Amino acid sequence: MHEALLEWLTPDWPAPEHIKAYSSTRLGGVSQAPWQSLNLATHVGDEAKHVAHNRQRLSENLHLPSEPCWLQQVHSNNIIEARNGYPDQSADGSYSQQKNTVCVVMTADCLPLLMCDREGTQVAAVHAGWRGMADGILQATIARFRSSPENILVWLGPAIGADAFEVGEDVYQAFIQRWPQSADAFRPNSHKKYQFNLYQQARMLLASVGVQQVTGGGFCTYTDNQRFFSYRRDGTSGRMASLIWIQ
């Protein structure tokens, strides 16, 4: 069977050469509809053999040095240290100071963030939906770094765009009660709800703790159905992976 070529995104950031970081697209796997084609998640109803094959293809194409430290993501603010051989821990982000330990998060609308310090001595991967972001997952991750915030680089991966992300008053209040300046990330619509800009919100929260170097953003998983999975668009959906490690 002919297999399509894997396609992935590479962060546009000034990270050291020995920091390796990628975000997969939905292209290049063997999963069938509705998970076609490079679904990397085991919890969405896809056949286990297809997910295993896709993960192997990802490993081979990206030359991963070890099995990624996959997480059971629960929309929390929990960040753990990634350790080889400890898969599927419950958390929404991981960090590492060890070479060849692959931090990874999976997304299909939520915002993936990849982080490292300018010296390339520490990395992190974060899954930030609105709940985790409102609960402080970005600040919790920055606090795990030994470097000062102005020395941390952040890349924002593919997430749902503001024009497609309608939220209610509960989401609006969850942010502005803690950070009044968050109101700028919400645009009222004609349904008495809001269009929420995850990218703008993330940049604001990162800036509030001193992170100055933020790149990426500008994707929309919902509208770009050729490249990206979207849970909000499709309901039953695969997941992309965003990965980072120290070579």
DOFIBA-312624 format. One record per residue: residue number from 1; residue in three letters; x, y, z of N, C-alpha, C in turn. Coordinates in steps of 0.001 Angstrom, whole numbers, plus 524288, in hexadecimal, padded with zeros to 5 digits. Example, Ala and Ser with C-alpha at 12.3 -4.5 7.8 and 13.67 -1.06 7.14 Angstrom:
BEGIN
> 1; ALA; 83386; 7E9C6; 81E78; 8300C; 7EE6C; 81E78; 83390; 7F31C; 81E78;
> 2; SER; 83232; 7F736; 81BA8; 83566; 7FBDC; 81BE4; 83264; 8001E; 81EBE;
***
This chain:
BEGIN
> 1; MET; 80347; 7FB52; 80000; 80000; 80000; 80000; 8036B; 804E1; 80000;
> 2; HIS; 80246; 8086F; 7FC7C; 80546; 80D52; 7FC4B; 803B3; 810CC; 800DF;
> 3; GLU; 8079C; 812D3; 80396; 80699; 81643; 807FC; 8082E; 81BCD; 8069D;
> 4; ALA; 804BC; 81F81; 807CB; 805E4; 824FA; 806B4; 80A77; 826D3; 80A14;
> 5; LEU; 80D1F; 82AD4; 8083A; 8117C; 82CFD; 80B24; 80F8C; 82FCC; 81000;
> 6; LEU; 81271; 82F1D; 8143B; 8114F; 8320E; 818F7; 8126B; 837D1; 81804;
> 7; GLU; 80F20; 83B1A; 81A3D; 81024; 840B6; 81A2F; 80FF9; 842B5; 81FC0;
> 8; TRP; 81377; 84658; 820FC; 81396; 84874; 82645; 8152F; 84E29; 82618;
> 9; LEU; 81446; 850DC; 82A74; 815C7; 85651; 82B17; 81AB9; 85693; 82E71;
> 10; THR; 81E0C; 85A5A; 82D3C; 822C4; 85B42; 83047; 8228D; 860CD; 83276;
> 11; PRO; 82346; 86176; 8378E; 822E3; 866B8; 839D8; 82695; 86AA5; 83752;
> 12; ASP; 82495; 86F5E; 836AC; 827AD; 873B3; 83494; 829C1; 876EC; 83924;
> 13; TRP; 82DA4; 874CB; 83BCA; 82FA2; 8776C; 8407A; 8358B; 876EB; 840A8;
> 14; PRO; 83828; 87A37; 843BC; 83DE1; 87A38; 843F2; 84005; 8766C; 84804;
> 15; ALA; 83E0A; 871A7; 84818; 83FE5; 86DC7; 84BD8; 8453C; 86BB3; 84A2E;
> 16; PRO; 84862; 869DE; 84DEA; 84D64; 8677B; 84C8B; 84C9B; 862CE; 848E8;
> 17; GLU; 8509C; 86194; 845E6; 8502C; 85D76; 841FD; 84F0C; 85824; 8445D;
> 18; HIS; 850C3; 85744; 8492C; 84FFB; 8521C; 84B92; 84A8F; 85173; 84DFA;
> 19; ILE; 84751; 8556E; 84DAA; 841D5; 854F1; 84F43; 83EAC; 85355; 84A7C;
> 20; LYS; 83C10; 84EE3; 84AD1; 838F2; 84CDE; 84686; 8332B; 84D64; 847F4;
> 21; ALA; 83022; 84FC7; 84478; 82AA3; 850CF; 845A1; 8276D; 8506F; 8409F;
> 22; TYR; 822E8; 84DD9; 8410C; 81F92; 84CFF; 83C85; 819DF; 84CBD; 83E47;
> 23; SER; 81662; 84DBF; 83A96; 810D0; 84CD9; 83B6B; 80EBD; 849F9; 836B1;
> 24; SER; 80C3F; 84585; 83796; 80A50; 84269; 83337; 80561; 844D3; 830EB;
> 25; THR; 80429; 84354; 82C24; 7FF22; 84486; 829C5; 7FC00; 83F73; 8299A;
> 26; ARG; 7F789; 83F79; 826FC; 7F478; 83AB0; 82683; 7F63F; 8375B; 821E8;
> 27; LEU; 7FA34; 83917; 81F09; 7FBBC; 836AB; 81A22; 80020; 832B6; 81AD5;
> 28; GLY; 7FF86; 82E2E; 81845; 803C8; 82A76; 817FB; 80318; 82575; 81AFD;
> 29; GLY; 7FE56; 8245A; 81CEE; 7FD7E; 81F9D; 81FF1; 7F9FF; 81BB2; 81D33;
> 30; VAL; 7F847; 817BF; 8202E; 7F529; 8137F; 81DFB; 7EFB1; 81323; 82043;
> 31; SER; 7EE59; 8167C; 823F8; 7E925; 81641; 8264D; 7E4F6; 8177D; 82245;
> 32; GLN; 7E07B; 814EC; 822DA; 7DC11; 815A2; 81F4F; 7D842; 819A7; 82197;
> 33; ALA; 7D497; 81B62; 81E52; 7D0AB; 81F25; 82010; 7CDCB; 81D08; 824E4;
> 34; PRO; 7CCB0; 82071; 828AF; 7CD59; 8261D; 828BD; 7D286; 827F6; 82B1A;
> 35; TRP; 7D649; 82474; 82BB0; 7DB3F; 825E0; 82E2B; 7DFA1; 826BB; 82A3C;
> 36; GLN; 7DE56; 826B9; 8253E; 7E273; 826DE; 82151; 7E5A0; 82BE6; 821A3;
> 37; SER; 7EAF4; 82B93; 82128; 7ED78; 8268B; 82070; 7F1AE; 8259A; 8249C;
> 38; LEU; 7F44D; 829BE; 82664; 7F873; 828F6; 82A48; 7F65C; 82A05; 82FC7;
> 39; ASN; 7F285; 826F8; 83177; 7F0A6; 8276C; 836D1; 7F493; 824EB; 83A82;
> 40; LEU; 7F603; 827BB; 83EA3; 7F9F6; 825DC; 8424F; 7F7C1; 824BA; 847B9;
> 41; ALA; 7F298; 824F6; 84848; 7F01F; 82432; 84D5D; 7EDAE; 81ECA; 84DC6;
> 42; THR; 7EE40; 81C64; 8524B; 7EC10; 81734; 85345; 7E69E; 8176C; 855AA;
> 43; HIS; 7E4BB; 81C0F; 85725; 7DFEB; 81C7C; 85A39; 7DB3C; 81E7F; 85723;
> 44; VAL; 7DBA4; 81EC0; 851E7; 7D77D; 82144; 84EDA; 7D455; 81D6B; 84B9E;
> 45; GLY; 7D533; 8184D; 84C4E; 7D219; 81461; 84996; 7D4A5; 8120B; 844D1;
> 46; ASP; 7D939; 813DD; 8436F; 7DC0A; 811D4; 83EEA; 7DE31; 80C66; 84021;
> 47; GLU; 7DF55; 80953; 83C0F; 7E18E; 8041F; 83CCE; 7E714; 80491; 83F04;
> 48; ALA; 7E815; 80170; 842F7; 7ED1E; 801B6; 845AC; 7F1AC; 800BA; 841FA;
> 49; LYS; 7F0FA; 7FD29; 83E52; 7F549; 7FBEF; 83ABF; 7F68A; 8008A; 8372E;
> 50; HIS; 7F288; 8039B; 835DA; 7F372; 8082D; 83293; 7F65B; 80C69; 835A5;
> 51; VAL; 7F4C5; 80D35; 83A77; 7F775; 81118; 83DB8; 7FD24; 80F85; 83E94;
> 52; ALA; 7FE08; 80A8A; 83FAA; 80365; 808A8; 8407A; 806AB; 8097E; 83B92;
> 53; HIS; 80464; 8086B; 8370B; 80728; 8092D; 83222; 80857; 80EF9; 83144;
> 54; ASN; 80494; 81245; 8325E; 8055F; 817E0; 831B7; 809A3; 819EE; 8355A;
> 55; ARG; 809A0; 81813; 83A23; 80DA7; 819CE; 83DD5; 8130B; 817F8; 83C14;
> 56; GLN; 8134A; 8134D; 839EE; 81846; 8115D; 837F8; 81A22; 814A5; 83358;
> 57; ARG; 81694; 81600; 82FE3; 817F2; 81956; 82B6C; 819E5; 81EAE; 82D41;
> 58; LEU; 81742; 820CD; 8312B; 818EE; 825D3; 83355; 81E77; 82564; 83580;
> 59; SER; 81F71; 82149; 83874; 82497; 8207C; 83AC8; 828D3; 82014; 836A5;
> 60; GLU; 827BB; 81D29; 8328C; 82B9F; 81C60; 82E6A; 82C9C; 82161; 82B5C;
> 61; ASN; 8287A; 82433; 82A17; 8290E; 828E2; 826E1; 82B9B; 82D63; 829CD;
> 62; LEU; 82A98; 82DD5; 82EDC; 82CD0; 8320F; 831F0; 831CD; 8306F; 834C5;
> 63; HIS; 8335E; 82B86; 8340F; 83820; 82973; 8367F; 837FE; 82A31; 83C71;
> 64; LEU; 8339C; 82892; 83EC1; 83310; 8292C; 84461; 8371B; 825CC; 84733;
> 65; PRO; 8399D; 827D7; 84B46; 83DAD; 824EC; 84E0F; 83B8B; 820F9; 851F0;
> 66; SER; 83685; 82160; 8532E; 8340E; 81DD8; 856F1; 82E2C; 81E2C; 85640;
> 67; GLU; 82B59; 81AB6; 858D1; 825A8; 81AEC; 858AE; 823D2; 81FE6; 85B6C;
> 68; PRO; 82083; 82307; 858E6; 81E8B; 827BE; 85B7C; 81BBD; 82674; 86096;
> 69; CYS; 81BE4; 82A1D; 8642C; 81944; 8296E; 86935; 81399; 82B30; 868AA;
> 70; TRP; 81059; 827AA; 8667A; 80AD8; 828DD; 8658D; 8080A; 829C2; 86ABD;
> 71; LEU; 8043F; 82D40; 86AAD; 80154; 82EAA; 86F5D; 7FB95; 82D3F; 86EDE;
> 72; GLN; 7F90A; 82C8D; 87353; 7F356; 82C7F; 87383; 7F1A7; 83213; 874D0;
> 73; GLN; 7EFDB; 834E5; 870E7; 7EEB1; 83A6F; 87184; 7E921; 83B2A; 87386;
> 74; VAL; 7E8A4; 83E70; 8778A; 7E399; 83EF6; 87A37; 7E1FE; 844AD; 87AEF;
> 75; HIS; 7E443; 84846; 877E3; 7E302; 84DDD; 87833; 7E42E; 85012; 87DA2;
> 76; SER; 7E8A9; 84E83; 87FBE; 7EA4B; 85049; 884ED; 7EE9B; 85465; 88465;
> 77; ASN; 7F0CE; 855FD; 888E0; 7F576; 85952; 888CB; 7FA31; 85654; 88AD3;
> 78; ASN; 7F9FD; 85121; 88A56; 7FE1A; 84DC3; 88C69; 80281; 84D0E; 88875;
> 79; ILE; 80746; 84E41; 88A12; 80BFC; 84DA7; 886EC; 80F8A; 849CA; 889B5;
> 80; ILE; 8116D; 845E8; 886E4; 814C9; 841F7; 88955; 81A03; 841B9; 88685;
> 81; GLU; 81DD9; 83F65; 88916; 822D9; 83E72; 8868E; 8225F; 839A1; 88321;
> 82; ALA; 823B1; 83A2F; 87E38; 8236F; 835C3; 87A97; 827C7; 831E7; 87BD4;
> 83; ARG; 8265C; 82CF4; 87BE1; 82A34; 828DF; 87CF3; 82957; 82468; 87924;
> 84; ASN; 82D89; 822A8; 876C4; 82D2F; 81E37; 87338; 82B52; 81970; 8762B;
> 85; GLY; 827A1; 81695; 873E0; 825B5; 811D5; 8764F; 8212C; 81296; 87A04;
> 86; TYR; 81F29; 81772; 87A67; 81AA7; 8187D; 87DBE; 8164C; 81AD9; 87A6B;
> 87; PRO; 813AD; 817A0; 87741; 80FCA; 819C3; 8739E; 80A7E; 81AD6; 87627;
> 88; ASP; 8077F; 81E24; 8737F; 801F8; 81EF0; 874B8; 800FB; 820C9; 87A46;
> 89; GLN; 8044C; 82449; 87C33; 8033C; 826BB; 88135; 7FF2B; 82B0B; 88082;
> 90; SER; 7FBFE; 82BE5; 8847F; 7F7E1; 82FCC; 88434; 7FA2D; 83538; 88511;
> 91; ALA; 7FA46; 83854; 880EC; 7FC60; 83DA7; 8811F; 7FB30; 8404A; 87BF1;
> 92; ASP; 7FC12; 8455C; 87BB3; 7FB2D; 8483C; 876DC; 80010; 84B0F; 874FF;
> 93; GLY; 8046D; 84937; 876CD; 8095D; 84B38; 874E3; 80DD2; 84876; 87798;
> 94; SER; 81260; 848A9; 8751C; 81700; 84652; 87776; 81BC3; 84993; 87620;
> 95; TYR; 81FD5; 848FB; 8794D; 824B3; 84BC8; 87868; 82936; 84803; 87942;
> 96; SER; 82DC6; 8496E; 87746; 83256; 84612; 877F7; 83756; 84947; 8778C;
> 97; GLN; 83B45; 84788; 87A6C; 8408B; 849AA; 87A0F; 8444F; 8457D; 87810;
> 98; GLN; 8422D; 840EE; 876B7; 8455E; 83C81; 87518; 84591; 83C21; 86F2B;
> 99; LYS; 84A09; 83AAD; 86D18; 84A74; 839D0; 86783; 84735; 8351C; 865D1;
> 100; ASN; 844FB; 83576; 8612B; 84242; 8311F; 85E96; 83D44; 82F68; 86156;
> 101; THR; 83B16; 832BD; 864A7; 835FA; 831C8; 86701; 831FA; 8352B; 8642E;
> 102; VAL; 82E3A; 832A2; 861A2; 82AA2; 8356C; 85E2E; 825A6; 836F6; 86115;
> 103; CYS; 824DF; 83C10; 861D0; 81FFC; 83E1F; 863F7; 81C0C; 83E9D; 85F83;
> 104; VAL; 81729; 83D26; 8608D; 8133C; 83D44; 85C6A; 80DDA; 83E6F; 85EAE;
> 105; VAL; 80ABF; 8415B; 85BB6; 8052D; 8420B; 85CE0; 80223; 84129; 857DA;
> 106; MET; 7FD34; 83F91; 85874; 7F9C7; 83EB5; 85402; 7F555; 842AD; 8540D;
> 107; THR; 7F3D8; 84474; 84F60; 7EFBB; 84864; 84F00; 7EC71; 84799; 84A1D;
> 108; ALA; 7E7BE; 849EE; 84A3B; 7E44C; 84A24; 845A7; 7E09F; 84EC6; 84632;
> 109; ASP; 7E2A7; 85337; 847B3; 7E029; 85856; 8485E; 7E2BB; 85B51; 84CCF;
> 110; CYS; 7E3ED; 85899; 85134; 7E6A2; 85B2F; 8557E; 7EC06; 85CF3; 853A8;
> 111; LEU; 7EE5A; 86060; 856AB; 7F350; 862C4; 8551F; 7F7F5; 85FA4; 85733;
> 112; PRO; 7FB5C; 85DBA; 853B1; 80042; 85B69; 85574; 8048F; 85F8E; 855A4;
> 113; LEU; 80790; 85F8E; 859D0; 80BF9; 86320; 85A46; 810F1; 85FF9; 85B19;
> 114; LEU; 81507; 86159; 85847; 81A2E; 85F18; 85911; 81DB7; 86359; 85B3F;
> 115; MET; 82108; 861DF; 85F0E; 82442; 865B0; 861C9; 829C3; 8639F; 86280;
> 116; CYS; 82D80; 86745; 86287; 832DB; 865F6; 86417; 83576; 86AEE; 8660D;
> 117; ASP; 839D3; 86A5D; 868BD; 83CDC; 86EF3; 86A27; 840D1; 87011; 865D7;
> 118; ARG; 842F6; 874CA; 865D9; 8466C; 87674; 8619C; 84B5C; 87327; 86145;
> 119; GLU; 84CFD; 870EA; 865B1; 851AB; 86DA2; 865B0; 85087; 86813; 863FD;
> 120; GLY; 84B8A; 8669C; 863D3; 84A15; 8615D; 86245; 84B28; 85D42; 8666E;
> 121; THR; 84A77; 85EC1; 86B60; 84B5C; 85B0E; 86FA2; 84652; 858C1; 871DA;
> 122; GLN; 841D6; 85ADC; 8703B; 83CD9; 858F6; 8723C; 838A2; 859D7; 86E18;
> 123; VAL; 834F8; 85626; 86DCB; 830B0; 8567B; 86A03; 82B8B; 85520; 86CB9;
> 124; ALA; 8273C; 85698; 86A39; 8220D; 85540; 86C39; 81E28; 8552C; 867C3;
> 125; ALA; 81A21; 851E8; 8685B; 815AE; 851BB; 864C4; 810BD; 85241; 867FC;
> 126; VAL; 80D17; 85587; 86636; 80868; 856C5; 8693E; 80387; 85648; 865D9;
> 127; HIS; 7FF7E; 853E3; 8681B; 7FA46; 853A3; 865C4; 7F6DE; 8579C; 8689A;
> 128; ALA; 7F552; 85BC7; 865D0; 7F277; 86008; 8684C; 7ED33; 860D7; 865A4;
> 129; GLY; 7E930; 85E56; 867C4; 7E3DF; 85FCB; 86674; 7E255; 86467; 869D8;
> 130; TRP; 7DD83; 86639; 86945; 7DC1D; 86AD8; 86C56; 7DC08; 869A5; 8722E;
> 131; ARG; 7DA83; 864E4; 873A9; 7DA4F; 863A3; 87942; 7DFB9; 863B0; 87BB1;
> 132; GLY; 7E357; 860FF; 87931; 7E8A0; 860E6; 87B43; 7EB1A; 86644; 87B5F;
> 133; MET; 7EA14; 86953; 8773F; 7EC4A; 86E90; 87710; 7EA00; 871FA; 87B5D;
> 134; ALA; 7E4E1; 87189; 87C43; 7E266; 87499; 88067; 7E449; 872F5; 885C9;
> 135; ASP; 7E5EA; 86E08; 8864E; 7E7DC; 86C0D; 88B4F; 7EDB1; 86CFA; 88C16;
> 136; GLY; 7F046; 86F6E; 88836; 7F5AE; 870FD; 888F8; 7F9C3; 86D31; 8870A;
> 137; ILE; 7F883; 869EC; 88320; 7FC55; 86616; 88165; 80124; 868A9; 87EED;
> 138; LEU; 80079; 86D15; 87C62; 80506; 86FA6; 87A01; 808B9; 871B7; 87E2D;
> 139; GLN; 80692; 87432; 88226; 809CB; 87634; 88663; 80C74; 871BA; 88959;
> 140; ALA; 80998; 86D63; 88A0A; 80BD7; 868E7; 88CC5; 81075; 866A2; 889CD;
> 141; THR; 81016; 866A0; 884A0; 81462; 86498; 88178; 8191E; 86830; 881B7;
> 142; ILE; 8184E; 86D3C; 88120; 81CA9; 870F3; 8816A; 81F6A; 87078; 886B0;
> 143; ALA; 81C6B; 86F7E; 88AD9; 81EB9; 86F04; 8900E; 8223C; 86A3A; 8908E;
> 144; ARG; 82198; 86665; 88D23; 824E1; 861B5; 88D3C; 82A3E; 86299; 88ACC;
> 145; PHE; 82ADA; 866E1; 8880B; 82FDC; 867FB; 88590; 833B4; 86A50; 88983;
> 146; ARG; 83890; 868C3; 88903; 83CA2; 86B0E; 88C3A; 83E2A; 8706C; 88A33;
> 147; SER; 83D6F; 87145; 88526; 83EB2; 87656; 882CF; 83A8B; 87A5F; 88428;
> 148; SER; 83C0A; 87F4C; 883EA; 8384C; 8837C; 884CC; 8349D; 883D5; 8801C;
> 149; PRO; 82FE0; 885D2; 880D9; 82C02; 885E9; 87C9E; 82DDA; 888A1; 877A9;
> 150; GLU; 830E6; 88CCA; 87833; 832B0; 88F85; 87380; 8369F; 88C51; 8705B;
> 151; ASN; 8385E; 887F8; 87292; 83C17; 88483; 86FF5; 8396D; 87FBF; 86D89;
> 152; ILE; 83430; 87FAC; 86D84; 83137; 87B2C; 86B9B; 82EC9; 87C6C; 86646;
> 153; LEU; 82F48; 878BD; 862BC; 82CF3; 87924; 85D89; 82805; 875D4; 85D59;
> 154; VAL; 823F0; 877CD; 85AE1; 81EF6; 874FF; 85A7F; 81D0E; 87512; 854D8;
> 155; TRP; 81B36; 87093; 85312; 818C5; 87037; 84DE8; 81326; 86E5A; 84E9C;
> 156; LEU; 80F83; 87108; 84C01; 809F8; 86FC2; 84C35; 8088A; 86C86; 8476C;
> 157; GLY; 806DB; 867B5; 8484B; 80593; 86427; 8440E; 7FFFA; 864B1; 8422A;
> 158; PRO; 7FE36; 8610A; 83ED8; 7F912; 86179; 83C64; 7F490; 860C2; 8403D;
> 159; ALA; 7F11C; 864A3; 84067; 7EC88; 86491; 843D4; 7E7F1; 866F2; 840DF;
> 160; ILE; 7E35E; 866A0; 84328; 7DEB9; 868E8; 840C0; 7DF29; 86EDC; 840B8;
> 161; GLY; 7DDBC; 87143; 83C58; 7DE0C; 876EE; 83BD3; 7D965; 879B1; 83E4D;
> 162; ALA; 7DA12; 87EA9; 83F46; 7D60D; 881AB; 84203; 7D0DB; 881CC; 83F18;
> 163; ASP; 7D100; 88214; 839FB; 7CC22; 8825E; 836FF; 7C8E3; 87D69; 83776;
> 164; ALA; 7CB5C; 8790A; 838D7; 7C89C; 87408; 8393C; 7C78F; 87260; 83EDB;
> 165; PHE; 7C9B5; 8752C; 842A9; 7C975; 87371; 84818; 7C597; 876C4; 84B2C;
> 166; GLU; 7C0A2; 87502; 84B36; 7BC93; 877BF; 84E22; 7BC3F; 87583; 853A1;
> 167; VAL; 7BC33; 878FC; 85784; 7BBD7; 8775B; 85CFF; 7B7AB; 87A9B; 85FBB;
> 168; GLY; 7B623; 878B2; 86459; 7B209; 87B41; 8674F; 7B413; 87EE0; 86B84;
> 169; GLU; 7B062; 880FD; 86E75; 7B1A0; 884A9; 872A2; 7B513; 88231; 876CE;
> 170; ASP; 7B47D; 87D04; 877A1; 7B79B; 87A65; 87BA3; 7BD68; 87AA1; 87A65;
> 171; VAL; 7BEC5; 879FA; 8757A; 7C443; 87A3D; 873E7; 7C648; 87FCF; 87474;
> 172; TYR; 7C32A; 88382; 872BB; 7C4A0; 88901; 8733C; 7C5B9; 88A76; 878E6;
> 173; GLN; 7C234; 888F5; 87C66; 7C2D4; 88A4A; 881EA; 7C781; 88781; 88462;
> 174; ALA; 7C88E; 882A2; 8829C; 7CCF2; 87FB2; 884C7; 7D21B; 8828E; 88402;
> 175; PHE; 7D277; 88590; 87FD7; 7D74C; 8886C; 87EC3; 7D754; 88DE5; 88111;
> 176; ILE; 7D32C; 890DE; 8801C; 7D383; 8965B; 881A7; 7D354; 8970A; 88796;
> 177; GLN; 7D14F; 8932D; 88A6E; 7D15E; 893A1; 89019; 7D6E7; 89340; 89241;
> 178; ARG; 7DA5F; 89080; 88F75; 7DFD4; 89018; 89120; 7E33F; 89411; 88E5C;
> 179; TRP; 7E223; 894FA; 8895D; 7E556; 89889; 88635; 7E1AE; 89C1A; 88323;
> 180; PRO; 7E04A; 8A09E; 8853D; 7DC9B; 8A419; 8828F; 7DE34; 8A576; 87D02;
> 181; GLN; 7E35F; 8A58E; 87C03; 7E531; 8A6DC; 876C2; 7E3DB; 8A299; 872CD;
> 182; SER; 7E203; 89E0E; 874A3; 7E070; 899D7; 8711A; 7DBCF; 89B54; 86DB2;
> 183; ALA; 7D8FC; 89F4D; 86F30; 7D473; 8A0F4; 86C1A; 7D5F1; 8A209; 8666F;
> 184; ASP; 7DAD2; 8A385; 86582; 7DC8F; 8A4AE; 86030; 7DC9D; 89FD7; 85CB8;
> 185; ALA; 7DCC7; 89B24; 85F13; 7DCEB; 89646; 85C0C; 7D775; 89443; 85AC1;
> 186; PHE; 7D36E; 896F8; 85C82; 7CE02; 8955E; 85B9E; 7CB36; 8996F; 85845;
> 187; ARG; 7C89D; 89797; 85429; 7C597; 89B10; 850CB; 7BFD5; 8997F; 8510B;
> 188; PRO; 7BC6F; 89CD2; 85323; 7B6DB; 89B80; 8535A; 7B4B2; 89A7D; 84DE7;
> 189; ASN; 7B13B; 8968C; 84D81; 7AECB; 89570; 84873; 7A8DF; 8963B; 848BA;
> 190; SER; 7A63E; 89527; 84484; 7A09E; 89628; 8442F; 79D55; 89228; 8471F;
> 191; HIS; 79FD5; 88DFF; 84928; 79D00; 889F2; 84C15; 79D4B; 88ACE; 851FA;
> 192; LYS; 79EFB; 88F69; 85389; 79FC5; 890B5; 8590D; 7A3EB; 88D2C; 85B7C;
> 193; LYS; 7A792; 88B91; 85849; 7AC17; 888A9; 85A16; 7B0FE; 88B85; 8583D;
> 194; TYR; 7B56B; 888CB; 85845; 7BA57; 88B4D; 856F9; 7BD80; 887EB; 85335;
> 195; GLN; 7C094; 88A73; 84FE9; 7C4A9; 887D6; 84CE3; 7C9BB; 8888C; 84FF7;
> 196; PHE; 7CC1C; 88429; 85161; 7D08F; 8843F; 854F3; 7D59A; 88334; 851FF;
> 197; ASN; 7D972; 88692; 852BC; 7DE7E; 88625; 8502A; 7E266; 88395; 853E4;
> 198; LEU; 7E310; 87E6D; 85353; 7E6B2; 87B88; 856A8; 7EC45; 87D96; 85625;
> 199; TYR; 7EDCE; 87EE2; 85164; 7F322; 880C0; 8508A; 7F41E; 885E6; 85361;
> 200; GLN; 7F069; 88985; 852E6; 7F109; 88E90; 8557B; 7F11E; 88DF0; 85B6A;
> 201; GLN; 7EDBB; 88A85; 85D63; 7ED93; 88996; 86300; 7F2BA; 88747; 864F2;
> 202; ALA; 7F4D6; 88384; 86212; 7F9C6; 88116; 863A3; 7FE2F; 88518; 863A9;
> 203; ARG; 7FE72; 8885A; 85FA7; 8028B; 88C4D; 85F71; 80223; 89016; 86402;
> 204; MET; 7FD50; 89191; 86569; 7FC94; 89521; 869BE; 7FE53; 892B0; 86EE5;
> 205; LEU; 7FCD2; 88DCC; 86FD1; 7FE4D; 88B35; 874AD; 8042D; 88A61; 874FF;
> 206; LEU; 8069B; 888F9; 870AB; 80C4A; 88847; 870A6; 80F0E; 88D77; 871AB;
> 207; ALA; 80D23; 891A2; 86F3E; 80F7D; 896C8; 8701C; 80EF0; 8987D; 875CA;
> 208; SER; 80A9C; 896F1; 8783D; 809A6; 89899; 87DA9; 80D89; 89642; 88181;
> 209; VAL; 8101A; 891EF; 87FFD; 8141A; 88FA2; 8836C; 81992; 8908C; 88146;
> 210; GLY; 81A10; 893E5; 87D48; 81F34; 8957C; 87B86; 8215E; 892BD; 876C5;
> 211; VAL; 81E43; 88F59; 87438; 82019; 88CB6; 86F7B; 81F7C; 89071; 86ADF;
> 212; GLN; 823D0; 89188; 8683F; 823D8; 8957F; 86425; 8244B; 8933B; 85EAB;
> 213; GLN; 82677; 88E8B; 85E33; 82781; 88C49; 85909; 8236F; 88818; 857D5;
> 214; VAL; 81F43; 88992; 8551D; 81B0B; 885F7; 853C0; 81A42; 88624; 84DDD;
> 215; THR; 81A8F; 881A6; 84B5D; 819BE; 88153; 845B8; 8155D; 87D69; 8449B;
> 216; GLY; 8142C; 87CB2; 83F9D; 81009; 87910; 83E16; 80AB4; 87B99; 83E46;
> 217; GLY; 806AF; 87853; 83E87; 8015F; 87A50; 83E5B; 7FFA8; 87B38; 838C1;
> 218; GLY; 7FAD6; 87CF9; 8382B; 7F8E3; 87E2E; 832FA; 7F69A; 87990; 8300B;
> 219; PHE; 7F676; 874F6; 83278; 7F3FC; 87070; 83015; 7EE2C; 87065; 8317C;
> 220; CYS; 7EB2A; 86D07; 82ED3; 7E5D8; 86BD7; 83091; 7E49F; 86635; 82F42;
> 221; THR; 7E46A; 862FC; 83342; 7E356; 85D6E; 8327A; 7DDE0; 85C87; 8305B;
> 222; TYR; 7DA3E; 85FE5; 831BD; 7D4C6; 85F39; 83023; 7D411; 86010; 82A4A;
> 223; THR; 7D66B; 8641D; 82830; 7D596; 8656F; 822B1; 7D950; 86297; 81F07;
> 224; ASP; 7DDDE; 86108; 820DF; 7E1B5; 85E67; 81D87; 7E120; 8587D; 81E1A;
> 225; ASN; 7DCEC; 8565E; 81BD7; 7DBCC; 850CF; 81C87; 7DF6C; 84D56; 8195B;
> 226; GLN; 7E24C; 84F85; 815AB; 7E609; 84C62; 812BE; 7EAC5; 84AED; 81612;
> 227; ARG; 7EC6E; 84E82; 8196F; 7F134; 84D91; 81C7A; 7F03C; 84BE6; 82216;
> 228; PHE; 7EBB9; 84D72; 8244A; 7EB26; 84CDF; 829EF; 7E631; 849FA; 82B82;
> 229; PHE; 7E699; 84714; 82FCE; 7E202; 844F8; 8326C; 7DF58; 84958; 83577;
> 230; SER; 7DA30; 848F8; 83616; 7D744; 84CAC; 83945; 7D2C4; 849D6; 83BEC;
> 231; TYR; 7D2F6; 8499C; 8410B; 7CEBE; 84721; 84403; 7C9B4; 84A3E; 8438E;
> 232; ARG; 7CA1D; 84F5D; 843C0; 7C560; 8529A; 8437A; 7C2D2; 8522F; 83E1D;
> 233; ARG; 7C5D7; 85198; 83A1D; 7C3B8; 85125; 834CF; 7C14E; 84BD4; 833D6;
> 234; ASP; 7C403; 847A8; 83570; 7C297; 8425D; 833D3; 7C04B; 83EEC; 8381D;
> 235; GLY; 7C0E0; 84068; 83D0C; 7BEF7; 83D06; 84142; 7C2A3; 83873; 84218;
> 236; THR; 7C21C; 83467; 83F03; 7C5D7; 83019; 83F24; 7CA84; 831A7; 83BD4;
> 237; SER; 7CF0C; 831BE; 83E41; 7D393; 83407; 83BA4; 7D893; 83194; 83DA6;
> 238; GLY; 7DC97; 831A7; 83A5C; 7E1D0; 83012; 83C06; 7E473; 8346E; 83F0E;
> 239; ARG; 7E95F; 8339B; 84054; 7EC6D; 83777; 8432C; 7F1CA; 8381F; 840A2;
> 240; MET; 7F3AB; 83D01; 84083; 7F901; 83E28; 83EF1; 7FC83; 83E09; 843C2;
> 241; ALA; 80194; 83DD8; 842DF; 8055F; 83DEE; 84723; 8092C; 84274; 8466D;
> 242; SER; 80A88; 844FE; 84ABE; 80EAD; 848E0; 84ACA; 812E7; 846EF; 84E7C;
> 243; LEU; 817BA; 846A7; 84C82; 81BF1; 843F5; 84F3F; 820CE; 8475F; 84F8F;
> 244; ILE; 823C4; 846A8; 853CB; 828A0; 8498B; 85476; 82C5B; 8465B; 857CF;
> 245; TRP; 83170; 8469F; 8567F; 8355F; 843F9; 859A6; 83AA9; 84699; 858ED;
> 246; ILE; 83E39; 8453C; 85C6C; 843A7; 84704; 85C3B; 846DD; 842B5; 859C1;
> 247; GLN; 8494E; 843E3; 85567; 84C59; 83FC9; 852BB; 851B2; 83F22; 8554E;
***
